């Protein structure tokens, strides 16, 4: 038998083992999962593989950890869950990955193939359930097709606009054997910037008197971020970022002018509306950053619009562009010249917009009701945290303080769902610390948000991950209460919460816990939490009136009543 013949012969492998071998072949180093009997053969394959496993307490948390992994690495986060209820729980994380353009692959156990359409135990039609929430939902019917489908899943999850893929694994298929050969790692497919497009880009930006760039999406790297910062500085280009994409441009850079999200700086909105040319790079400019689709006229913006997005179907979908370029942010930045042929933009305008941002993001003068002031917390963290600290959060009014007052200066330091999903912060913090053990990881969570996936604190304890959770407790679903007072003032309904002692909660799991009622005590408490070397929860008691940096609940209600009476 020749050497060539031996090379092409493959030993017989169990389907579950074959699947794990494909993950290793694709460079997977970490899997987040909740185990299930429906994919025992895969779990057995992981036993001997050089792949780290994080065992989670709920499938939603596992999927959110995989999403966080995808955000931090640019590679697909891998999540494994069992059929039916497990898959249903994981859907929340899939939705986040879809809206956030995060590469993710969810493997779901499935009933035996011969039992289909009898409503067998935990049966689910995964193509129907997940089909609208991911880039591809499929089921592997034949064990020999595992290498083909897994390789395709990695390509789909990372190409064009990145996103999630869902693969169902019939239980009986996983215990069949196969001699199929391993698939190769798919080479990334990239578009190009033609000479005519480059010329048009140069002309549009060179002639603009009030240009402005808005960064978003995924597909960035630390190198492309730095290169675009240099480009912006050389060409007097002010740069904003979209909602929860603040790590895409250094807040201390002289060309940074703020984030276009919730509770946005009115001066930033005015600057965008006054701009004559917009470079929309990487993002879709969806509902939140577009201020409910009011910043640009639809379908044709008044401004000259240069839209760069990796998915050609996104170009001209909502906004008709003057120049559309189908490239990832990294590939686009790599093709940019160091300097435009000329610039008509005003350097003083850039400085004014940056100073507006600095004033907006300075918390010192803000006083809120009660003894615990988030302004004090943000001022302290600005000096206490290293520049590369990873900040994580879910959804709630508490996050306003983090987004507005924390200055993100390093790449990969923000983990937050653009989909506005509650419960994201804690799983994201666990994932961040799991894959970056040397980094400082801080989770911001409201009392309602934390309890969505608070059980993942046990995961942090299990893997000795000393994250610090700042749990802001105001005894209610604060964002919903705020909207109630705006729309139905004084008619409180279904938003009050009765909470446990979260410091004791942390201790019960084996972590560090401390109750903080006065923000003057926060710095010492934070340092004790950091020194404990354990996963920690600082249970911070906030006055319910301190709902936003600018208005109390009573003021919101009074304003609504006065408006209604007119």
ZAMARGU-4260 file (C-alpha; in steps of 0.2 Angstrom, whole numbers, plus 5000, padded with zeros to 4 digits):
<rodrens>
0) 5000/5000/5000 | 5007/5017/4995 | 5010/5031/5007 | 4997/5041/4996 | 4984/5028/4998
5) 4987/5027/5017 | 4985/5046/5018 | 4968/5046/5010 | 4961/5032/5021 | 4952/5038/5036
10) 4948/5028/5051 | 4930/5025/5056 | 4923/5038/5069 | 4907/5040/5079 | 4897/5054/5072
15) 4899/5064/5089 | 4918/5062/5088 | 4918/5067/5070 | 4909/5083/5074 | 4921/5087/5088
20) 4936/5084/5076 | 4929/5096/5064 | 4928/5109/5077 | 4946/5107/5082 | 4950/5107/5063
25) 4941/5124/5062 | 4952/5131/5076 | 4939/5130/5090 | 4947/5132/5107 | 4931/5134/5118
30) 4914/5128/5119 | 4900/5134/5131 | 4886/5122/5135 | 4872/5115/5145 | 4874/5096/5144
35) 4860/5085/5137 | 4857/5067/5134 | 4852/5071/5116 | 4871/5074/5111 | 4880/5063/5123
40) 4891/5056/5109 | 4897/5074/5106 | 4901/5076/5125 | 4911/5060/5124 | 4920/5067/5109
45) 4925/5082/5119 | 4932/5072/5133 | 4948/5069/5124 | 4949/5085/5113 | 4960/5100/5117
50) 4945/5111/5119 | 4940/5121/5135 | 4922/5118/5140 | 4912/5130/5151 | 4897/5122/5158
55) 4883/5134/5161 | 4868/5134/5172 | 4855/5139/5158 | 4855/5139/5140 | 4852/5157/5137
60) 4867/5161/5147 | 4878/5149/5137 | 4872/5156/5121 | 4876/5174/5127 | 4893/5168/5133
65) 4896/5161/5115 | 4890/5178/5108 | 4903/5187/5120 | 4916/5175/5113 | 4912/5180/5095
70) 4912/5198/5099 | 4929/5197/5108 | 4938/5186/5095 | 4929/5188/5079 | 4928/5169/5078
75) 4912/5160/5080 | 4907/5157/5098 | 4902/5139/5100 | 4887/5134/5110 | 4879/5117/5113
80) 4862/5114/5121 | 4849/5100/5121 | 4833/5099/5112 | 4816/5107/5115 | 4817/5117/5131
85) 4836/5119/5130 | 4835/5126/5112 | 4821/5138/5117 | 4831/5145/5131 | 4846/5148/5119
90) 4835/5158/5107 | 4838/5174/5117 | 4857/5172/5113 | 4854/5168/5095 | 4843/5184/5093
95) 4857/5194/5101 | 4870/5187/5089 | 4859/5191/5074 | 4855/5209/5078 | 4873/5212/5084
100) 4881/5204/5069 | 4891/5191/5079 | 4898/5175/5072 | 4890/5161/5083 | 4886/5142/5080
105) 4873/5134/5090 | 4873/5115/5090 | 4856/5108/5096 | 4852/5090/5101 | 4838/5082/5091
110) 4826/5067/5092 | 4830/5052/5082 | 4826/5053/5064 | 4813/5039/5064 | 4802/5049/5077
115) 4800/5065/5067 | 4783/5073/5066 | 4775/5063/5080 | 4778/5076/5093 | 4791/5065/5101
120) 4799/5070/5118 | 4805/5088/5116 | 4803/5088/5097 | 4805/5104/5088 | 4807/5110/5070
125) 4823/5119/5071 | 4822/5126/5054 | 4805/5134/5057 | 4809/5140/5074 | 4826/5147/5071
130) 4825/5151/5053 | 4821/5169/5054 | 4833/5172/5068 | 4849/5166/5060 | 4859/5166/5044
135) 4856/5147/5042 | 4846/5134/5051 | 4849/5116/5046 | 4849/5098/5052 | 4863/5085/5049
140) 4853/5069/5042 | 4868/5059/5036 | 4884/5056/5047 | 4895/5057/5032 | 4890/5075/5029
145) 4896/5082/5046 | 4913/5089/5039 | 4904/5097/5024 | 4890/5105/5035 | 4901/5111/5049
150) 4914/5119/5037 | 4899/5128/5028 | 4893/5134/5045 | 4909/5142/5049 | 4910/5151/5032
155) 4892/5157/5033 | 4894/5163/5051 | 4909/5173/5047 | 4906/5179/5029 | 4897/5195/5023
160) 4888/5201/5038 | 4893/5189/5052 | 4879/5181/5062 | 4872/5165/5070 | 4870/5147/5062
165) 4860/5134/5070 | 4863/5115/5067 | 4852/5101/5074 | 4860/5085/5078 | 4848/5069/5077
170) 4853/5058/5092 | 4854/5042/5082 | 4865/5051/5068 | 4878/5055/5081 | 4880/5037/5086
175) 4883/5031/5068 | 4900/5029/5062 | 4908/5037/5047 | 4925/5036/5037 | 4922/5054/5030
180) 4937/5065/5028 | 4940/5081/5037 | 4935/5097/5029 | 4947/5111/5027 | 4946/5128/5035
185) 4936/5139/5023 | 4946/5153/5016 | 4938/5170/5019 | 4930/5178/5004 | 4933/5196/5003
190) 4927/5209/4990 | 4938/5223/4984 | 4938/5242/4982 | 4939/5246/4964 | 4949/5261/4957
195) 4933/5270/4952 | 4925/5268/4970 | 4941/5274/4978 | 4941/5289/4966 | 4923/5293/4971
200) 4927/5291/4989 | 4941/5303/4988 | 4931/5316/4978 | 4916/5315/4990 | 4926/5316/5006
205) 4938/5329/4999 | 4924/5341/4994 | 4915/5339/5010 | 4915/5354/5021 | 4906/5346/5036
210) 4910/5327/5034 | 4906/5315/5048 | 4910/5296/5051 | 4899/5284/5060 | 4906/5268/5065
215) 4897/5252/5069 | 4895/5233/5065 | 4907/5219/5067 | 4922/5213/5057 | 4934/5226/5065
220) 4952/5222/5072 | 4963/5232/5084 | 4974/5236/5068 | 4960/5242/5058 | 4953/5253/5072
225) 4970/5261/5074 | 4972/5264/5055 | 4956/5272/5054 | 4960/5283/5069 | 4975/5289/5060
230) 4965/5292/5044 | 4952/5302/5053 | 4966/5313/5061 | 4975/5317/5045 | 4959/5321/5036
235) 4950/5332/5049 | 4936/5319/5050 | 4925/5319/5066 | 4920/5301/5071 | 4905/5295/5081
240) 4901/5277/5085 | 4884/5268/5085 | 4875/5261/5100 | 4885/5250/5110 | 4900/5250/5098
245) 4910/5262/5109 | 4926/5252/5108 | 4928/5255/5090 | 4936/5272/5092 | 4946/5279/5107
250) 4936/5291/5117 | 4952/5301/5121 | 4956/5303/5103 | 4954/5321/5097 | 4943/5316/5083
255) 4930/5306/5094 | 4913/5315/5096 | 4903/5303/5105 | 4891/5288/5103 | 4874/5288/5094
260) 4863/5278/5105 | 4850/5280/5119 | 4850/5297/5128 | 4862/5304/5115 | 4870/5321/5117
265) 4859/5334/5108 | 4874/5343/5101 | 4880/5327/5093 | 4863/5325/5085 | 4864/5342/5078
270) 4881/5339/5071 | 4875/5324/5062 | 4860/5333/5055 | 4871/5348/5049 | 4884/5336/5041
275) 4885/5337/5022 | 4893/5320/5020 | 4891/5304/5031 | 4903/5290/5030 | 4893/5275/5038
280) 4906/5262/5041 | 4902/5244/5046 | 4884/5247/5053 | 4866/5247/5048 | 4861/5263/5057
285) 4845/5254/5063 | 4832/5260/5075 | 4842/5265/5091 | 4857/5274/5083 | 4846/5282/5070
290) 4834/5289/5084 | 4819/5279/5077 | 4824/5282/5059 | 4824/5301/5061 | 4842/5306/5058
295) 4842/5303/5039 | 4828/5304/5027 | 4821/5288/5020 | 4824/5282/5007 | 4835/5296/5001
300) 4845/5306/5015 | 4848/5324/5012 | 4867/5321/5016 | 4879/5313/5004 | 4879/5295/5011
305) 4894/5284/5009 | 4889/5267/5016 | 4902/5253/5018 | 4895/5236/5024 | 4901/5218/5021
310) 4883/5213/5015 | 4878/5220/4998 | 4860/5216/5002 | 4861/5229/5016 | 4867/5243/5005
315) 4852/5253/4999 | 4840/5243/5010 | 4835/5257/5021 | 4845/5272/5015 | 4849/5275/4997
320) 4868/5279/4996 | 4878/5290/4985 | 4892/5277/4986 | 4890/5260/4992 | 4905/5248/4995
325) 4903/5230/5000 | 4918/5227/5011 | 4921/5222/5029 | 4927/5237/5040 | 4945/5230/5041
330) 4946/5227/5022 | 4940/5244/5018 | 4952/5253/5030 | 4966/5243/5023 | 4962/5250/5006
335) 4961/5268/5011 | 4975/5280/5007 | 4984/5288/5021 | 4977/5305/5016 | 4964/5311/5004
340) 4970/5321/4989 | 4964/5337/4998 | 4952/5341/5013 | 4939/5355/5014 | 4935/5350/5032
345) 4938/5362/5046 | 4950/5356/5060 | 4942/5368/5072 | 4925/5360/5070 | 4932/5343/5075
350) 4940/5351/5091 | 4923/5359/5095 | 4914/5342/5093 | 4927/5333/5103 | 4925/5346/5117
355) 4906/5344/5117 | 4909/5326/5120 | 4921/5328/5134 | 4909/5340/5143 | 4894/5328/5140
360) 4904/5313/5147 | 4910/5321/5163 | 4899/5316/5178 | 4906/5327/5191 | 4893/5340/5191
365) 4878/5328/5191 | 4869/5325/5207 | 4855/5313/5208 | 4842/5309/5222 | 4847/5298/5237
370) 4864/5294/5245 | 4871/5283/5231 | 4876/5293/5216 | 4881/5284/5200 | 4891/5300/5195
375) 4903/5296/5210 | 4904/5278/5204 | 4909/5283/5187 | 4921/5296/5192 | 4930/5283/5203
380) 4930/5269/5190 | 4938/5281/5177 | 4954/5282/5188 | 4953/5265/5196 | 4951/5254/5181
385) 4965/5249/5169 | 4962/5255/5151 | 4959/5238/5145 | 4946/5233/5158 | 4931/5224/5149
390) 4915/5232/5154 | 4899/5221/5152 | 4881/5225/5153 | 4863/5220/5148 | 4848/5232/5147
395) 4841/5245/5159 | 4843/5263/5164 | 4858/5259/5175 | 4867/5256/5158 | 4865/5274/5154
400) 4878/5279/5166 | 4891/5267/5159 | 4888/5271/5141 | 4888/5290/5144 | 4902/5292/5157
405) 4914/5278/5154 | 4927/5282/5141 | 4931/5267/5131 | 4949/5269/5125 | 4955/5251/5120
410) 4948/5239/5107 | 4938/5224/5113 | 4933/5232/5130 | 4914/5233/5128 | 4902/5219/5129
415) 4884/5225/5127 | 4869/5219/5116 | 4863/5231/5103 | 4847/5221/5104 | 4844/5228/5121
420) 4843/5210/5129 | 4841/5209/5148 | 4852/5197/5157 | 4867/5198/5145 | 4880/5207/5157
425) 4884/5193/5169 | 4886/5179/5156 | 4896/5191/5145 | 4908/5194/5160 | 4910/5176/5163
430) 4915/5173/5145 | 4927/5188/5145 | 4936/5182/5161 | 4936/5164/5155 | 4945/5168/5139
435) 4955/5183/5145 | 4960/5178/5163 | 4972/5193/5165 | 4959/5206/5161 | 4949/5216/5173
440) 4931/5212/5170 | 4917/5222/5177 | 4898/5218/5175 | 4885/5232/5177 | 4868/5225/5180
445) 4851/5231/5187 | 4841/5221/5199 | 4829/5215/5186 | 4843/5212/5173 | 4854/5202/5185
450) 4840/5190/5189 | 4837/5185/5171 | 4854/5175/5172 | 4860/5177/5190 | 4863/5159/5191
455) 4878/5161/5180 | 4887/5168/5195 | 4889/5150/5200 | 4898/5147/5184 | 4910/5161/5189
460) 4913/5153/5205 | 4915/5136/5198 | 4929/5142/5186 | 4937/5154/5199 | 4933/5169/5189
465) 4935/5185/5199 | 4923/5196/5190 | 4916/5211/5199 | 4897/5214/5197 | 4890/5231/5201
470) 4872/5227/5205 | 4862/5243/5204 | 4846/5240/5214 | 4831/5252/5213 | 4818/5239/5217
475) 4809/5240/5200 | 4810/5237/5181 | 4817/5255/5180 | 4816/5257/5161 | 4798/5251/5160
480) 4793/5262/5175 | 4801/5277/5166 | 4791/5274/5151 | 4775/5271/5161 | 4778/5288/5169
485) 4780/5296/5152 | 4765/5288/5144 | 4753/5284/5159 | 4759/5296/5173 | 4756/5290/5191
490) 4748/5273/5185 | 4762/5261/5191 | 4758/5243/5185 | 4769/5227/5185 | 4786/5236/5188
495) 4789/5234/5206 | 4802/5221/5212 | 4806/5214/5229 | 4824/5209/5229 | 4835/5197/5240
500) 4850/5203/5249 | 4862/5201/5234 | 4878/5202/5245 | 4872/5186/5254 | 4867/5179/5237
505) 4885/5181/5232 | 4892/5173/5248 | 4880/5158/5246 | 4887/5154/5229 | 4905/5155/5237
510) 4909/5173/5231 | 4912/5190/5239 | 4897/5201/5243 | 4895/5218/5250 | 4881/5230/5252
515) 4884/5248/5247 | 4871/5261/5252 | 4881/5277/5250 | 4892/5281/5235 | 4905/5288/5247
520) 4908/5270/5253 | 4910/5263/5235 | 4928/5265/5232 | 4933/5255/5247 | 4920/5242/5244
525) 4926/5240/5226 | 4944/5238/5232 | 4939/5225/5245 | 4930/5216/5231 | 4945/5216/5220
530) 4956/5211/5233 | 4945/5196/5238 | 4951/5187/5222 | 4933/5179/5221 | 4919/5183/5210
535) 4910/5198/5218 | 4894/5207/5219 | 4893/5224/5226 | 4874/5227/5230 | 4872/5245/5227
540) 4856/5253/5233 | 4850/5267/5222 | 4835/5279/5225 | 4821/5274/5213 | 4820/5293/5209
545) 4837/5293/5202 | 4831/5285/5185 | 4842/5296/5173 | 4856/5308/5174 | 4845/5322/5170
550) 4828/5319/5177 | 4820/5310/5192 | 4804/5300/5191 | 4794/5313/5199 | 4800/5326/5186
555) 4796/5314/5172 | 4779/5311/5179 | 4776/5330/5181 | 4782/5334/5163 | 4770/5321/5156
560) 4755/5328/5166 | 4759/5345/5161 | 4760/5340/5143 | 4743/5331/5144 | 4734/5346/5152
565) 4739/5357/5138
</rodrens>
